[in-house]
Amino acid sequence: MSKVMKCMCEECHYNRNHECHADSIEVRSSGDKKVESSDGTCCHTFRPKERRHGGCC
């Protein structure tokens, strides 16, 4: 299985220093059309980061 080397979604729970730390990922097409570029894909493993209390982030 390939390792995800780069993740630019800073709002994802699994992203640490732009590396995905999920055990596995699921990527699907993001619409009904034929996918011809990465713009037409979506990571279904995404989970939002939990907000910390008492801080700005």
N, C-alpha and C positions, 0 to 999 in steps of 0.2 A: 504494500500500500504506500502511496506517495505521502510525503510529509508536506504540509502547507508551509511554505517558506516565508510568505508575506501576507499580512492582512492589514488593510488600511482602515478598517471599520473600528474606530476608537471607542464606539459606544457598545461594542460587543463584550460580553462577560469573558469570553475565551481569548480575547486579544490581550497579550502582554508584550509590550515593546515591539509591536507590529509583527508578532508571531502568533499563530493560532495554536492554542493548547487544548483544543477539543480532542477527545479520543478518536473521533472520526467526523467527517463532514458530509452533508448532502447538498448537492448543487442541482438546481432544476432550471428549466427555462422559465422566464418571468412573464410569459404571455402565450398567446395561441399561435403566434407566427413561428416560422422556421428561424432558429438561432443561427446568426452568422457572425456574431462577435460577442465578447464578454459582456457588452451592454445588455444583451438579451438573457442574461443568467441571474440567478438569485441564490444566495446561500440560505438554505432552510435550517441550518444548525444555529443560526443567530439567536442569541439570548441576551436581552439588554442587561447592562451592568446594574447592580443594585446601587442606589444612591446612598452615600454615607451621610449620616446625620451630623449636624453641627458645622459643616463646612460648605464651601461653595460648590463642590463637585460630588 
